[in-house]
């Protein structure tokens, strides 16, 4: 896991803002369906990025880098086509469901092939997969859970705590107050977290390439809401014009793909 810094936070903010420009929107339809929040994390420990397409549009230029996340962005509620591709991995296609007013973390990970080789004795690539994780409720202090997307139950040391993690089972780490810690697997450090983390809810994610390489990533994972300036814009876009009830008071359509400002 890479140390979080102001520079990396700014970079993720830029990536999240760029998402506004690459996703297509039918505004009227989105207003009827509402909108939700997404955050996509790449837990594939590899040099190559994962190319993500939503509704046929590239989500991050050049792909989402290994052990990074997009940050939270807004998407119209409904079912959207999603595809994943990365060199050396078997690609994946499917649908993701965005629920109105819900915040969802999607985690990209690798699933090992059930067969080690094909009929010609060539090794089979691992399969790209994606896991849906609802965000946590907003809490006053620091809150953290850890989840492994590894294929089997494995032991880890997080800070000074020994934790045995089953695949996709999230466990709370009590007593964390935002301080620095390292994550270890079999006496080897696989990630670290810088200290002085802001209050909020976090998810520590652990993944592997099933060839001995493990990595961890800390992401903010708490329920999101529209900032006041965007709520006002939404209300203006949906408030009927008294002189013409079929028209709204806003001259510009509200765009649910706009991103919350910090």
C-alpha positions in Angstrom: 0.0 0.0 0.0 1.4 3.4 -1.0 1.6 6.1 1.6 -1.1 8.6 1.3 0.2 12.1 0.9 -1.0 15.5 -0.2 0.4 14.9 -3.6 -1.3 11.6 -4.2 -4.5 12.9 -2.7 -4.4 15.8 -5.2 -3.7 13.3 -8.1 -6.7 11.2 -7.1 -8.8 14.4 -7.0 -7.7 15.3 -10.5 -8.6 11.7 -11.7 -12.0 12.0 -10.0 -12.7 15.3 -11.6 -11.7 13.9 -15.0 -14.5 11.4 -14.7 -17.0 14.2 -15.2 -15.8 14.7 -18.7 -15.7 11.1 -19.9 -19.1 9.8 -18.9 -22.2 10.3 -21.0 -25.5 11.5 -19.5 -29.2 11.7 -20.6 -30.0 14.4 -18.0 -33.8 14.1 -17.9 -33.6 10.3 -17.4 -31.0 10.6 -14.7 -33.2 13.1 -12.8 -36.0 10.6 -12.7 -33.8 7.7 -11.5 -31.7 9.7 -9.1 -28.0 9.1 -8.6 -25.5 7.3 -6.5 -21.8 7.4 -5.6 -19.0 5.1 -6.8 -15.4 4.5 -5.8 -13.4 1.9 -7.7 -10.2 0.4 -6.2 -7.6 -1.6 -8.1 -6.2 -4.4 -6.0 -4.3 -6.1 -8.8 -0.6 -6.0 -7.8 0.9 -5.6 -11.3 2.9 -3.1 -13.3 0.1 -2.7 -15.9 -2.9 -0.6 -15.2 -6.5 -1.9 -15.4 -8.5 -0.3 -18.2 -12.1 0.4 -17.0 -15.0 1.3 -19.3 -18.4 2.4 -18.0 -21.2 2.7 -20.5 -18.6 2.3 -23.2 -16.6 5.3 -22.0 -13.0 5.1 -20.6 -13.1 5.9 -17.0 -9.5 6.8 -16.3 -7.1 7.8 -19.2 -4.4 5.1 -19.5 -6.2 2.9 -16.9 -6.4 2.8 -13.2 -2.9 2.1 -11.7 -2.2 -0.8 -9.4 -3.1 -0.3 -5.8 -5.0 3.0 -6.3 -8.6 4.1 -6.3 -10.6 6.6 -8.3 -12.0 8.4 -5.4 -15.8 9.0 -5.1 -17.7 10.2 -8.1 -21.4 10.5 -9.0 -23.3 8.2 -11.4 -27.0 8.1 -12.4 -28.8 5.4 -10.6 -29.5 2.3 -12.6 -27.7 -0.6 -14.3 -24.6 0.3 -16.3 -22.3 -1.8 -18.5 -18.8 -2.2 -17.2 -15.7 -3.8 -18.7 -12.2 -4.5 -17.3 -9.0 -5.3 -19.2 -5.4 -5.5 -18.3 -2.4 -7.1 -20.0 -1.7 -10.6 -18.8 -5.2 -11.1 -17.3 -8.4 -12.4 -18.7 -10.8 -9.5 -19.3 -14.2 -9.2 -17.7 -17.6 -7.7 -18.8 -20.8 -7.3 -16.9 -23.1 -4.8 -15.3 -23.0 -2.8 -12.1 -26.0 -1.5 -10.3 -26.1 2.0 -8.9 -28.7 2.6 -6.3 -30.2 6.1 -5.7 -28.5 7.9 -2.8 -26.3 4.8 -2.1 -22.5 4.9 -1.9 -20.7 1.8 -3.2 -17.0 0.8 -3.3 -16.1 -1.6 -6.1 -12.9 -3.6 -5.7 -11.0 -5.0 -8.8 -9.1 -8.1 -7.9 -7.6 -11.3 -9.5 -9.2 -14.7 -9.4 -6.8 -17.6 -10.2 -7.7 -19.9 -13.0 -9.2 -23.3 -11.9 -6.9 -25.0 -14.4 -3.1 -24.2 -14.3 -2.7 -24.7 -18.1 -4.7 -25.1 -21.3 -4.7 -28.1 -23.7 -1.5 -26.9 -25.2 0.2 -26.8 -21.8 0.3 -23.0 -21.8 -0.3 -21.3 -18.4 -3.8 -19.8 -18.1 -4.0 -16.1 -17.1 -5.9 -15.1 -13.9 -9.4 -13.7 -14.3 -10.2 -10.0 -13.5 -13.1 -9.8 -11.1 -14.9 -7.0 -9.3 -16.4 -7.1 -5.8 -19.2 -4.8 -4.6 -18.8 -3.3 -1.1 -21.4 -1.0 0.4 -19.9 2.1 2.1 -20.0 2.4 5.9 -22.3 4.7 7.8 -20.7 8.1 8.7 -19.1 7.9 12.1 -17.8 10.7 14.4 -14.3 9.4 15.0 -11.9 7.0 13.2 -13.4 3.6 12.0 -11.6 1.0 10.0 -12.4 -2.5 8.6 -10.0 -4.8 6.7 -11.0 -7.2 3.9 -9.0 -9.7 1.9 -9.8 -10.5 -1.7 -7.3 -13.4 -1.7 -8.6 -16.8 -2.7 -8.0 -18.6 0.6 -8.0 -17.8 4.3 -4.7 -16.2 5.2 -3.0 -14.6 8.2 -1.9 -10.9 8.3 -0.4 -8.6 10.9 -1.9 -5.1 10.8 0.0 -2.8 13.1 0.5 -5.1 16.1 -2.7 -7.1 15.6 -2.7 -10.6 14.2 -5.7 -11.2 12.0 -6.8 -14.3 10.1 -8.9 -13.2 7.2 -11.4 -15.2 5.2 -11.9 -14.2 1.6 -14.4 -11.2 1.3 -15.2 -11.2 5.0 -14.7 -7.7 6.4 -13.4 -7.3 10.0 -13.3 -4.3 12.2 -9.9 -3.2 13.6 -10.8 -1.6 17.0 -8.8 1.1 18.7 -7.4 2.8 15.5 -7.1 6.6 15.9 -5.8 7.5 12.5 -2.1 6.7 13.3 0.5 5.1 11.0 0.7 1.3 10.7 2.1 -1.4 8.4 0.5 -4.5 7.0 2.5 -7.7 6.9 2.0 -11.2 5.4 4.3 -14.0 6.5 6.8 -11.6 8.1 6.9 -9.5 4.9 5.7 -5.9 4.7 3.1 -5.5 2.0 1.9 -2.0 2.6 2.0 1.0 5.0 -0.3 3.8 6.1 0.9 7.3 6.9 -0.2 8.8 10.2 -2.6 11.7 11.0 -5.5 10.3 8.9 -8.6 12.4 9.0 -11.6 11.3 11.0 -13.9 9.1 9.0 -14.6 5.5 7.9 -11.9 3.5 6.1 -11.5 0.1 4.4 -8.2 -1.6 4.3 -8.1 -3.9 1.3 -5.6 -6.7 0.7 -5.0 -8.5 -2.6 -2.6 -10.8 -4.4 -1.5 -12.0 -7.8 -1.5 -15.6 -6.5 2.2 -15.8 -7.4 3.6 -14.6 -4.0 3.0 -10.8 -4.4 0.6 -9.2 -2.0 -0.4 -5.5 -1.6 -2.7 -3.5 0.5 -4.6 -0.2 0.0 -6.4 2.1 2.4 -9.5 3.9 1.0 -12.1 6.2 2.4 -15.3 4.2 2.5 -18.2 6.1 4.0 -21.6 7.2 2.8 -21.4 10.2 0.6 -23.9 13.0 0.1 -24.2 15.9 -2.3 -22.6 19.1 -1.1 -24.9 22.1 -0.4 -24.0 23.9 -3.7 -25.0 20.8 -5.7 -28.2 20.1 -3.7 -29.3 23.7 -4.5 -28.6 23.1 -8.2 -30.5 19.9 -8.2 -33.5 21.6 -6.5 -33.4 24.4 -9.0 -33.4 21.9 -11.8 -36.5 20.1 -10.5 -38.5 23.0 -9.1 -41.5 23.8 -11.4 -41.8 27.2 -12.9 -45.0 28.8 -11.5 -45.8 30.5 -14.9 -45.2 27.2 -16.8 -45.5 24.0 -14.6 -44.0 21.9 -17.4 -40.7 23.8 -17.1 -38.2 24.0 -14.3 -36.7 27.2 -12.9 -33.2 26.3 -14.0 -31.9 27.4 -17.4 -29.2 24.7 -17.3 -29.8 21.0 -16.8 -28.3 19.6 -13.6 -25.5 17.1 -14.2 -25.4 14.2 -11.7 -21.9 13.3 -13.0 -20.6 16.5 -11.4 -18.3 15.7 -8.5 -18.5 16.9 -4.9 -16.1 19.6 -4.0 -14.0 19.3 -0.9 
